[in-house]
């Protein structure tokens, strides 16, 4: 058997699929493309998470696009975190190009331009369906991890949440949270000490400063109503296609804490609300996190632990999470070890640090009889990648240098008009874009303080009147003896004067 035949058999054995699958492309060996060596990812393993890595300009976004549009075609809803703003073109069919035709001719795979159903989401003031969550939905433990609170501060935050629950004070946005923190050691100090114990003003001050720091990153836009319901990420079209939800994050790169806050909230909400799925034929939802280093670089150890735990557990809910970044080392080892599908585009070796990173990246992939992984990583072209996946039984598939197919949708961004038309047609805009500011902890506590202040003012005025009244009474009492004395003395002097005259 020739090396070509051995290679084709090797790939076919590792990537054959009895069920539904996503066709990624064909295997490459010694610079040649073998269309018979089809690389197919079983649909049922797409909830096993994954990684798309590679240097800038090597085709990561296009690989993401291939996976997203194919998942949608299979009836799987998708959520894309679009940090660079270059994924909206998936809503329109490809215009085609000569290089695409040439690529698909090598693959012997028909190119059929088509669009995918898209929903545009936003965390900030950008156009799209607004995503929000209330402070109460976060809860004290999750919020404490985001704020990087100490154990003492976390305990105080838990007491504050308990007080709000006991007194029916809705914690909806950050102004509610700041108000109750101030109230705990201010106007409500006595009330808190009576029912919950003494709370240190220094601790509440430290918590408040961290809340303000989070607010400065734009979290005030995220916290509030109306809360986004994660079930709306699972919508499908009447034809059965899964909706591709694109979250625009082009203004979020300098606000990593807000991004981490949102991601942790979303994953926690999905985990708590989605039912257990077990081993199903396809995922319930697949999420792609572009520029994943934005989550991990600025995250605290507590936050990293939380993300790692959720990644481990959320698979049972039928949810797959895919991290898109430049280098596998951007992803913590605890998370990297959970990823079943790895698509590695080229890495560049310009410095000693780059060469070290390439060596580490190569060690993340299984050994191969056909490739020197470390060298292949630096010689891959645009639209080529090393792929390692799981078969339908969860076993690692062989490493294959793959000549990737092209996306069937446009590989550029929508125009402003196209984007606006897409948003105008959305049924979710009316549901979520109305700003609601109902009565919550901020208003209730302000009213309570105002009533207490008025009552205190009335009591003070009452006391002042009593003091004035008592003062007048004492003044009258002090004057009477004097008047008597003066009257008596005057009378005596008068009598004595008369007597002196008579004696004369």
C-alpha positions as CSV (number, residue, x, y, z in Angstrom):
1,X,0.0,0.0,0.0
2,X,1.4,3.4,-1.0
3,X,1.8,6.3,1.4
4,X,-1.1,8.1,-0.3
5,X,-3.4,5.1,0.2
6,X,-2.3,4.7,3.8
7,X,-2.9,8.3,4.5
8,X,-6.4,8.3,2.9
9,X,-7.3,5.1,4.9
10,X,-5.9,6.7,8.0
11,X,-8.1,9.8,7.7
12,X,-11.2,7.9,6.5
13,X,-11.0,5.6,9.5
14,X,-10.7,8.4,12.0
15,X,-13.3,10.8,10.5
16,X,-16.0,8.5,9.2
17,X,-19.4,9.3,10.6
18,X,-22.6,7.2,10.6
19,X,-24.7,10.1,11.8
20,X,-24.9,13.7,10.7
21,X,-21.6,15.6,10.4
22,X,-20.0,18.9,9.3
23,X,-17.7,18.7,6.3
24,X,-14.5,20.8,7.0
25,X,-12.4,19.9,3.9
26,X,-9.9,17.3,2.8
27,X,-6.6,16.0,4.1
28,X,-3.2,17.3,2.9
29,X,0.0,15.4,2.7
30,X,3.3,16.8,1.4
31,X,1.5,19.8,-0.1
32,X,-1.1,17.8,-2.0
33,X,-4.8,17.8,-1.4
34,X,-6.6,14.4,-1.4
35,X,-10.3,14.9,-1.7
36,X,-10.9,11.2,-0.8
37,X,-9.5,12.0,2.7
38,X,-12.6,13.9,3.8
39,X,-12.4,15.5,7.3
40,X,-15.9,15.3,8.9
41,X,-16.8,16.4,12.4
42,X,-19.6,14.3,13.9
43,X,-22.5,16.6,14.9
44,X,-23.1,14.8,18.1
45,X,-19.6,15.6,19.4
46,X,-20.0,19.4,18.9
47,X,-21.0,19.8,22.5
48,X,-17.5,18.7,23.6
49,X,-16.2,22.2,23.2
50,X,-13.3,23.3,21.0
51,X,-10.5,25.7,20.1
52,X,-9.8,27.6,16.9
53,X,-6.3,29.1,17.1
54,X,-3.7,30.7,14.8
55,X,-1.8,33.9,13.9
56,X,-3.6,37.0,12.6
57,X,-4.7,36.6,9.0
58,X,-4.5,32.8,8.8
59,X,-8.3,32.2,8.5
60,X,-9.6,31.7,12.1
61,X,-12.8,33.8,11.5
62,X,-13.6,32.0,8.3
63,X,-13.3,28.6,10.1
64,X,-15.6,29.9,12.7
65,X,-18.0,31.0,9.9
66,X,-17.9,27.6,8.3
67,X,-18.8,25.9,11.6
68,X,-21.5,28.4,12.4
69,X,-23.4,28.3,9.1
70,X,-23.2,24.5,9.0
71,X,-24.5,24.2,12.5
72,X,-27.4,26.5,11.6
73,X,-28.2,24.4,8.5
74,X,-28.4,21.4,10.8
75,X,-30.9,23.1,13.1
76,X,-28.4,24.0,15.9
77,X,-28.7,27.6,17.2
78,X,-25.4,29.5,17.5
79,X,-24.0,32.4,19.4
80,X,-21.0,34.3,18.1
81,X,-19.0,36.9,20.2
82,X,-17.9,39.3,17.4
83,X,-15.1,41.4,18.9
84,X,-13.6,42.5,15.6
85,X,-17.0,43.2,13.9
86,X,-16.3,41.0,10.8
87,X,-18.8,38.3,11.2
88,X,-22.1,40.0,10.2
89,X,-21.6,38.9,6.5
90,X,-22.9,35.5,7.5
91,X,-26.4,37.0,7.0
92,X,-25.9,37.3,3.2
93,X,-25.0,34.7,0.6
94,X,-21.5,34.7,-0.8
95,X,-20.8,36.7,-4.0
96,X,-18.5,34.0,-5.1
97,X,-14.9,34.4,-6.4
98,X,-12.4,32.7,-8.7
99,X,-10.2,31.6,-5.8
100,X,-13.2,30.0,-4.1
101,X,-14.1,28.0,-7.2
102,X,-10.4,26.8,-7.5
103,X,-10.4,25.7,-3.8
104,X,-13.7,23.7,-4.1
105,X,-12.5,22.2,-7.4
106,X,-9.5,20.7,-5.5
107,X,-11.9,19.4,-2.8
108,X,-14.4,18.1,-5.4
109,X,-17.1,19.7,-3.2
110,X,-19.9,21.8,-4.7
111,X,-20.0,25.5,-3.7
112,X,-23.5,26.7,-3.1
113,X,-23.8,30.4,-1.9
114,X,-26.4,30.9,0.8
115,X,-27.2,33.1,3.7
116,X,-28.0,32.2,7.3
117,X,-30.6,33.6,9.7
118,X,-29.0,36.2,11.9
119,X,-29.9,38.1,15.1
120,X,-27.8,41.1,16.1
121,X,-27.2,41.5,19.8
122,X,-25.5,44.3,21.8
123,X,-24.1,44.8,25.3
124,X,-23.8,48.5,25.0
125,X,-25.3,51.4,23.0
126,X,-24.4,49.8,19.7
127,X,-27.3,48.8,17.4
128,X,-28.9,45.5,18.2
129,X,-31.0,43.6,20.7
130,X,-29.9,44.8,24.2
131,X,-28.7,42.1,26.6
132,X,-29.2,42.9,30.3
133,X,-29.3,41.1,33.6
134,X,-30.3,42.2,37.1
135,X,-28.0,42.3,40.1
136,X,-30.3,39.9,41.9
137,X,-29.9,37.4,39.2
138,X,-26.2,37.4,39.7
139,X,-26.4,36.7,43.4
140,X,-23.8,37.6,46.0
141,X,-21.4,34.7,45.3
142,X,-21.0,35.3,41.6
143,X,-20.9,39.0,42.0
144,X,-18.3,38.7,44.7
145,X,-16.0,36.7,42.4
146,X,-16.4,39.3,39.7
147,X,-15.5,42.1,42.1
148,X,-12.7,40.0,43.6
149,X,-13.9,40.5,47.1
150,X,-12.3,39.0,50.2
151,X,-14.1,36.4,52.3
152,X,-15.2,39.0,54.8
153,X,-16.5,41.3,52.1
154,X,-18.3,38.4,50.4
155,X,-20.0,37.7,53.7
156,X,-21.1,41.3,54.0
157,X,-22.4,41.2,50.4
158,X,-24.4,38.1,51.2
159,X,-26.0,39.8,54.3
160,X,-26.9,42.8,52.1
161,X,-28.6,40.5,49.6
162,X,-30.4,38.7,52.5
163,X,-31.6,42.0,53.8
164,X,-33.0,42.9,50.4
165,X,-34.8,39.6,50.1
166,X,-36.3,39.9,53.6
167,X,-37.5,43.4,53.0
168,X,-38.7,42.9,49.4
169,X,-36.1,45.4,47.9
170,X,-35.5,44.5,44.3
171,X,-31.8,44.8,43.3
172,X,-32.0,45.5,39.6
173,X,-29.2,47.8,38.6
174,X,-25.9,49.2,40.1
175,X,-27.5,52.3,41.6
176,X,-29.7,49.9,43.7
177,X,-26.6,48.0,44.8
178,X,-24.6,51.2,45.7
179,X,-27.6,52.6,47.6
180,X,-28.1,49.5,49.8
181,X,-24.3,49.3,50.5
182,X,-24.3,52.9,51.7
183,X,-27.5,52.4,53.7
184,X,-26.1,49.4,55.5
185,X,-23.6,51.5,57.5
186,X,-25.4,54.9,57.1
187,X,-29.1,55.5,57.8
188,X,-29.8,51.8,58.2
189,X,-26.9,51.0,60.5
190,X,-29.1,50.4,63.6
191,X,-31.5,48.3,61.7
192,X,-28.8,46.1,60.2
193,X,-27.0,45.7,63.5
194,X,-30.2,44.7,65.2
195,X,-31.1,41.9,62.8
196,X,-27.8,40.9,61.0
197,X,-24.9,42.0,63.2
198,X,-22.5,44.9,63.0
199,X,-21.1,45.7,59.5
200,X,-17.8,47.5,59.1
201,X,-17.9,50.8,57.3
202,X,-14.4,50.2,55.9
203,X,-15.6,46.9,54.3
204,X,-18.7,48.5,52.7
205,X,-16.5,51.3,51.5
206,X,-14.1,48.8,49.8
207,X,-17.0,47.0,48.2
208,X,-18.5,50.3,47.0
209,X,-15.2,51.3,45.3
210,X,-15.1,48.0,43.4
211,X,-18.7,48.4,42.3
212,X,-17.8,51.9,41.0
213,X,-14.8,50.5,39.2
214,X,-17.1,48.0,37.5
215,X,-19.5,50.7,36.6
216,X,-16.7,52.7,35.0
217,X,-16.2,49.9,32.5
218,X,-19.8,50.3,31.3
219,X,-21.5,47.7,33.5
220,X,-24.3,50.2,34.2
221,X,-25.5,49.5,30.6
222,X,-25.6,45.8,31.3
223,X,-27.2,45.6,34.7
224,X,-30.9,46.4,34.7
225,X,-34.2,45.4,33.0
226,X,-35.5,43.8,31.0
227,X,-33.4,40.7,31.6
228,X,-32.5,38.7,28.5
229,X,-34.0,35.2,28.5
230,X,-31.5,32.7,27.4
231,X,-34.2,30.6,25.7
232,X,-34.3,33.3,23.0
233,X,-30.8,32.1,21.9
234,X,-32.4,28.8,20.9
235,X,-34.8,30.2,18.3
236,X,-35.2,28.4,14.9
237,X,-36.7,29.6,11.6
238,X,-39.8,28.1,10.1
239,X,-37.6,26.0,7.9
240,X,-35.8,24.5,10.9
241,X,-32.6,26.4,10.7
242,X,-30.9,27.4,13.9
243,X,-30.6,31.2,14.5
244,X,-27.1,32.6,14.5
245,X,-27.0,35.2,17.3
246,X,-24.1,37.7,16.7
247,X,-23.1,39.7,19.8
248,X,-21.3,42.9,18.6
249,X,-18.4,43.6,20.9
250,X,-16.3,46.0,18.9
251,X,-16.3,48.6,21.7
252,X,-15.5,46.1,24.5
253,X,-11.8,45.4,24.0
254,X,-10.8,48.1,26.6
255,X,-13.4,46.8,29.1
256,X,-12.4,43.2,29.8
257,X,-14.1,43.1,33.2
258,X,-17.4,43.9,31.6
259,X,-16.9,41.1,29.0
260,X,-15.9,38.6,31.8
261,X,-18.9,39.7,33.8
262,X,-21.3,39.1,30.9
263,X,-19.8,35.8,29.9
264,X,-19.9,34.4,33.4
265,X,-23.5,35.6,33.9
266,X,-24.6,34.0,30.5
267,X,-22.9,30.7,31.2
268,X,-24.3,30.5,34.7
269,X,-27.8,31.3,33.5
270,X,-27.6,28.7,30.7
271,X,-26.4,26.1,33.1
272,X,-29.1,26.8,35.6
273,X,-32.0,26.9,33.1
274,X,-31.2,24.4,30.4
275,X,-32.4,20.8,31.1
276,X,-30.0,17.9,31.2
277,X,-29.6,16.4,27.7
278,X,-27.2,13.5,28.2
279,X,-26.0,11.9,24.9
280,X,-28.0,13.5,22.1
281,X,-27.6,13.6,18.3
282,X,-26.8,17.3,18.2
283,X,-26.1,20.2,20.5
284,X,-28.8,22.5,21.9
285,X,-26.6,25.6,21.5
286,X,-23.0,26.2,20.3
287,X,-21.1,29.4,21.4
288,X,-18.0,30.8,19.8
289,X,-16.0,33.3,21.9
290,X,-13.7,35.3,19.6
291,X,-10.6,36.9,21.0
292,X,-10.9,34.6,24.0
293,X,-7.8,36.0,25.7
294,X,-10.0,39.1,26.7
295,X,-11.7,36.8,29.2
296,X,-8.6,35.1,30.5
297,X,-5.9,37.8,30.6
298,X,-7.7,40.0,33.0
299,X,-9.6,37.4,35.0
300,X,-8.9,36.7,38.7
301,X,-8.1,33.2,39.9
302,X,-11.6,32.9,41.4
303,X,-13.2,33.9,38.1
304,X,-11.0,31.4,36.1
305,X,-12.0,28.6,38.5
306,X,-15.6,29.5,38.0
307,X,-15.3,29.5,34.2
308,X,-13.4,26.2,34.2
309,X,-16.1,24.6,36.4
310,X,-18.9,25.8,34.1
311,X,-17.1,24.6,31.0
312,X,-16.8,21.2,32.6
313,X,-20.4,21.0,33.6
314,X,-22.3,22.8,30.8
315,X,-21.6,20.0,28.2
316,X,-24.3,17.9,29.9
317,X,-26.8,20.6,29.0
318,X,-26.1,20.1,25.3
319,X,-24.0,23.3,25.0
320,X,-20.7,23.5,23.2
321,X,-18.2,26.4,23.8
322,X,-15.5,27.2,21.3
323,X,-12.6,29.6,22.1
324,X,-11.1,31.5,19.2
325,X,-7.7,33.0,19.9
326,X,-4.2,33.4,18.5
327,X,-2.3,30.9,20.5
328,X,-3.5,27.8,22.5
329,X,-1.5,29.1,25.4
330,X,-4.0,32.0,25.7
331,X,-6.4,29.4,27.2
332,X,-5.7,28.1,30.7
333,X,-4.7,24.4,30.9
334,X,-7.7,23.5,33.0
335,X,-10.0,24.7,30.2
336,X,-7.8,23.5,27.3
337,X,-8.0,20.0,28.6
338,X,-11.8,20.0,28.2
339,X,-11.7,20.9,24.5
340,X,-12.6,18.0,22.1
341,X,-12.1,19.7,18.7
342,X,-9.0,21.7,17.9
343,X,-8.5,23.6,14.7
344,X,-4.9,25.0,14.6
345,X,-4.1,27.5,11.9
346,X,-0.5,28.6,11.2
347,X,1.7,30.2,13.8
348,X,4.6,32.5,13.1
349,X,8.1,32.1,14.4
350,X,9.6,35.6,14.4
351,X,11.2,35.5,17.8
352,X,12.6,33.1,20.4
353,X,9.4,33.5,22.4
354,X,7.3,32.6,19.3
355,X,9.4,29.5,18.7
356,X,8.9,28.4,22.3
357,X,5.1,29.0,22.0
358,X,5.0,26.9,18.8
359,X,6.8,24.1,20.6
360,X,4.2,24.2,23.4
361,X,1.4,24.4,20.9
362,X,2.6,21.3,19.1
363,X,2.6,19.3,22.3
364,X,-1.2,19.9,22.6
365,X,-1.8,17.6,19.6
366,X,-1.5,13.8,19.3
367,X,1.6,12.3,17.7
368,X,1.3,11.6,14.0
369,X,3.1,9.2,11.6
370,X,2.5,11.6,8.8
371,X,3.5,15.0,10.2
372,X,6.2,16.8,12.1
373,X,3.7,18.9,13.9
374,X,6.1,21.7,15.0
375,X,7.3,22.3,11.4
376,X,3.8,22.0,9.9
377,X,2.5,24.7,12.2
378,X,4.8,27.3,10.6
379,X,4.2,26.2,7.0
380,X,0.4,26.1,6.8
381,X,-1.1,28.6,4.3
382,X,-4.3,30.7,4.6
383,X,-7.3,28.4,4.8
384,X,-5.3,25.5,6.0
385,X,-5.2,24.0,9.5
386,X,-4.3,21.1,11.6
387,X,-7.4,19.4,12.9
388,X,-7.9,17.0,15.8
389,X,-11.4,16.0,16.8
390,X,-13.4,13.3,18.6
391,X,-15.2,10.5,16.8
392,X,-18.8,9.5,17.6
393,X,-17.6,7.3,20.5
394,X,-15.6,10.2,22.0
395,X,-12.2,8.8,20.9
396,X,-9.5,11.2,19.6
397,X,-9.3,11.3,15.8
398,X,-5.9,11.4,14.1
399,X,-4.2,14.8,13.4
400,X,-4.8,15.9,9.8
401,X,-3.5,18.9,7.9
402,X,-6.7,20.0,6.3
403,X,-7.4,22.1,3.2
404,X,-10.5,23.9,4.4
405,X,-13.7,24.6,2.4
406,X,-14.9,28.2,2.0
407,X,-17.9,29.7,3.8
408,X,-21.1,29.7,1.7
409,X,-21.9,33.2,3.1
410,X,-20.2,36.6,2.5
411,X,-16.7,36.9,4.0
412,X,-17.1,40.6,4.8
413,X,-19.3,42.9,7.0
414,X,-22.8,44.2,6.3
415,X,-23.3,47.8,5.2
416,X,-25.0,50.1,7.8
417,X,-28.2,49.9,5.8
418,X,-28.1,46.1,5.7
419,X,-27.4,45.9,9.4
420,X,-30.2,48.3,10.2
421,X,-32.7,46.4,8.0
422,X,-31.7,43.2,9.8
423,X,-32.3,44.8,13.2
424,X,-35.6,46.4,12.1
425,X,-36.9,42.9,11.2
426,X,-36.1,41.4,14.6
427,X,-39.0,40.5,16.9
428,X,-36.7,40.7,19.9
429,X,-35.9,44.5,19.6
430,X,-39.3,45.5,20.8
431,X,-39.1,42.9,23.6
432,X,-35.8,44.0,25.0
433,X,-34.9,47.5,23.9
434,X,-37.4,49.4,26.0
435,X,-35.6,50.8,29.0
436,X,-37.5,50.0,32.3
437,X,-36.7,51.7,35.6
438,X,-39.4,50.4,37.9
439,X,-39.4,51.0,41.6
440,X,-36.5,49.1,43.2
441,X,-34.1,49.3,46.2
442,X,-32.9,52.7,45.2
443,X,-36.3,54.4,45.1
444,X,-37.6,52.4,48.1
445,X,-34.6,53.2,50.3
446,X,-34.7,56.9,49.3
447,X,-38.4,57.1,50.2
448,X,-37.7,55.3,53.5
449,X,-34.8,57.7,54.3
450,X,-37.0,60.7,53.4
451,X,-39.8,59.5,55.6
452,X,-37.3,58.8,58.4
453,X,-35.8,62.3,57.9
454,X,-39.3,63.9,58.1
455,X,-40.1,62.0,61.2
456,X,-36.8,63.0,62.7
457,X,-37.5,66.6,61.8
458,X,-41.0,66.4,63.4
459,X,-39.6,64.9,66.5
460,X,-36.8,67.5,66.7
461,X,-39.3,70.3,66.1
462,X,-41.5,68.8,68.9
463,X,-38.6,68.7,71.2
464,X,-37.6,72.2,70.4
465,X,-41.1,73.4,71.2
466,X,-41.0,71.6,74.5
467,X,-37.7,73.3,75.3
468,X,-39.0,76.7,74.4
469,X,-42.1,76.1,76.5
470,X,-40.1,74.9,79.5
471,X,-37.7,77.8,79.1
472,X,-40.6,80.3,79.2
473,X,-42.0,78.6,82.3
474,X,-38.6,78.8,84.0
475,X,-38.2,82.4,83.0
476,X,-41.6,83.3,84.5
477,X,-40.8,81.4,87.7
478,X,-37.5,83.2,88.0
479,X,-39.0,86.7,87.6
480,X,-41.8,86.4,90.2
481,X,-39.6,86.5,93.3
482,X,-37.7,89.4,91.9
483,X,-40.9,91.3,91.2
484,X,-42.1,90.6,94.7
485,X,-38.8,91.7,96.2
486,X,-38.7,94.8,94.1
487,X,-42.3,95.6,94.9
488,X,-41.7,95.1,98.6
489,X,-38.5,97.2,98.6
490,X,-40.3,100.0,96.8
491,X,-43.2,99.8,99.3
492,X,-40.8,100.0,102.2
493,X,-38.8,102.9,100.8
494,X,-42.1,104.7,100.2
495,X,-43.3,104.1,103.8
496,X,-39.9,105.1,105.2
497,X,-40.0,108.3,103.2
498,X,-43.5,109.2,104.6
499,X,-42.4,108.5,108.1
500,X,-39.3,110.7,107.8
501,X,-41.5,113.6,106.7
502,X,-43.8,113.1,109.7
503,X,-40.9,113.0,112.2
504,X,-39.7,116.3,110.8
